[in-house]
Amino acid sequence: MAAFRTSRRKTAGAYGETVLLTNPELVIFDCDGILVDTERIAIPIDAAVITELGWPMTEEEVIERFVGRSAEDCNRDIEAHIGRSLPPELYGEIDRRYEEAFERELTSVDGVEAVLDALAQAHVAMCVASSGTHDKMRFTLGLTGLLARFEGRLFSADEVEHGKPAPDLFLHAAAVSGVEPARCAVIEDSPFGLAAALAAGMAAYGFAGGMTPASLLQLPGAIVFNKMSELPGLLGL
């Protein structure tokens, strides 16, 4: 089928050789910061909680250190820094803060629904691969009306041994979807996610229109873009 014809074109960019994948067979979306605008809400909460635990943390530091990584990896780093285990009741408290804020404020990322429409019209398969849990994905995608678009095509770092920046999650999503890694494009907003995509042998697109500055996304081989409206053109649609 024409929609599944894949072309990989190398281009010379300011930050190294990139691979522009046109007409991909599968587009793998990160969830937070790509589909749902959770990061603007969650990052201030994360900075406040980590500071309360005794590690003074700014929002910028949260973005650089933690955005895109699994909760388990983040928790290990925090525990190592503060020198003690996180109290069990903390997890429920954080979830409560997130849920209350998401229910009040959460929206989909500006322009992403038009991107999903364009991919659907071009008969390109889509899925979500996130460091978050299935419950979290279903909650946030449900709040924003996007869940139906990805029903049965949600993949969590909980399903693999190693989370981002390891390639395991993206390779798992591609394998379950029956698509070769070279025919996949990954849309991410964190350097850890982009590193995972590149390690998986997939085309990596870094969205700099959210909380993560473009400077953190400029990994050799990644394509950085600022507006979701640019993405269909970058994918050759």
C-alpha positions, -999 to 999 in steps of 0.1 A, spaced: 0 0 0 13 35 -9 7 48 27 31 22 40 59 29 16 88 40 37 117 63 27 147 72 49 166 102 38 197 114 56 203 151 60 231 171 75 220 192 104 236 215 129 237 187 155 249 158 133 234 135 107 196 130 110 173 105 94 141 119 80 116 91 77 88 98 53 56 78 52 64 57 83 45 25 89 42 32 126 43 64 146 51 59 183 40 88 206 52 95 240 23 104 262 32 132 287 41 164 269 34 150 235 -3 140 235 -14 154 269 0 186 283 7 171 317 43 183 321 32 220 327 11 208 356 33 179 370 67 195 369 59 222 395 44 195 417 75 173 413 99 202 421 79 210 453 77 174 465 115 167 459 123 199 477 101 189 506 120 156 508 152 176 514 167 179 479 161 216 468 150 213 432 139 238 405 115 231 377 144 234 352 164 207 372 134 184 372 132 187 334 169 180 329 171 151 354 138 133 354 114 141 325 110 110 303 124 85 328 105 58 346 92 65 381 114 37 394 146 52 380 137 86 393 129 73 428 162 55 430 181 87 422 161 106 448 166 80 474 204 79 467 206 117 470 186 120 503 201 89 518 168 72 528 139 53 513 109 73 502 80 69 526 52 46 513 25 72 519 43 96 496 31 78 465 -5 82 473 0 119 482 17 126 448 -10 108 429 -37 128 448 -19 161 438 -16 150 402 -52 139 398 -67 170 414 -46 192 392 -52 172 360 -89 172 366 -89 210 369 -64 219 342 -54 191 318 -58 196 280 -43 178 250 -12 193 235 -21 221 211 -23 209 176 -19 172 183 -55 162 173 -49 175 138 -17 155 136 -36 123 147 -63 131 121 -36 134 94 -20 101 103 -54 84 103 -63 98 69 -29 85 56 -36 51 71 -5 52 93 -6 31 124 -1 48 158 6 38 193 17 52 227 48 42 245 53 59 278 73 57 310 41 61 329 18 33 339 -12 20 320 -35 35 347 -19 69 343 -21 69 305 -58 58 305 -66 85 331 -49 114 312 -59 103 277 -94 98 290 -96 133 305 -86 148 271 -108 126 249 -78 109 232 -81 74 247 -104 60 220 -78 68 194 -53 45 211 -74 18 227 -54 -15 227 -22 3 216 -8 16 249 27 4 260 42 11 294 78 9 307 63 -15 332 62 -41 305 100 -42 298 131 -47 318 147 -14 311 130 20 307 141 49 286 169 58 276 172 20 269 155 10 236 134 -18 252 100 -1 253 101 12 217 113 -22 204 86 -39 224 59 -16 209 72 -22 174 74 -59 178 38 -62 191 27 -39 163 45 -61 137 66 -33 123 104 -32 117 122 -6 138 135 11 107 99 18 97 90 35 129 91 72 139 91 82 175 77 115 188 93 125 221 99 156 243 128 143 264 164 136 257 160 102 274 131 93 250 150 105 220 181 85 231 159 54 234 144 59 199 178 63 183 192 32 202 162 13 188 172 23 152 141 45 148 137 80 134 135 104 164 115 136 165 120 159 194 91 183 203 105 216 217 71 233 220 65 222 256 85 224 288 117 208 275 140 234 258 153 226 224 189 226 236 182 194 256 167 177 226 195 183 201 209 148 202 229 137 171 205 121 148 173 136 162 150 161 144 138 189 166 106 208 158 87 235 177 50 232 167 29 201 163 16 216 130 51 209 116 50 172 122 28 159 93 52 176 69 83 162 86 67 127 82 60 133 45 22 134 49 
